[in-house]
């Protein structure tokens, strides 16, 4: 089985229209919540750096660091 990484969770606000995860290899992936849940997976051995909570018109409502100690992440 190939390595992969995943970030998932629950969305508590109806204002949230999407989430975007940035990984330490520079990739960025999005998901739209379905029934209050989201999940973003990447087929690579990477670590997540940040999660952006998006609203209407891709407005950033919040940004949450997922960075581990000593992890090198791309600049946002």
N, C-alpha and C positions, 0 to 999 in steps of 0.2 A: 504494500500500500504506500502510495506517495505521501509525503508530509503535507499537512495543511494546517491552517490557523483559522480560528473562528471567534467572532464577537457576536453576542446575542443578548437580548434583554427585552424589557417591557417598557412601553411608552405610556405615560400617565396623563398626558394632555392631548386633547383633540386638536390643539394648534399645531402639533408636530406632523409634518407631511413627509419627512424622510430623515434618515441618519446617514452620515458619511464617515467611514473609518479610513484613516491614513496609517499605512504600515511603514516599518523601518526601511523597506527597500524603495520607498517613494511612491508606491502604488496607492491609489485611493479608490474605494468602492462604496457604492450607495445601496440602500434598501428603503422601500416604502413600508411602513408598518401595516400589518394585516391583523385585524382583531386585537390591536394593542401590542403585538409582538414584532420584533425585527431580528434578522440574522444576516451576518455578512461573513462569507468564507472565502479564503484564497488558497489556491493550490500551490503552496510554497512554504518553506520553513522560515517564517518571518514572525515578528512580534508587532502588535498594534502600538501605535504612538498616540493617537488622538481620535476622539469621537466628536463629530459636530452634529448638533441637533438642529434640524432645518425646519423652517416654517414656509408659509406661502411665498412664492417667487424665490425660493432658495435662500431666504433670509436666515442668517445664523442666529438661532435663539440662545444657544449655549455651546460651549466647547469644553470637553472633559479630557484631561490628560489620562492616558492609559500607559504612560511610559514607566518602564521598570528602572530601578536605580542603575546607573552606568550605561543605560541603553542610548545608542546614538540614533537620533531621529532627524529627518529632514526638517529644514526651517519651514514654518507654515506661512 
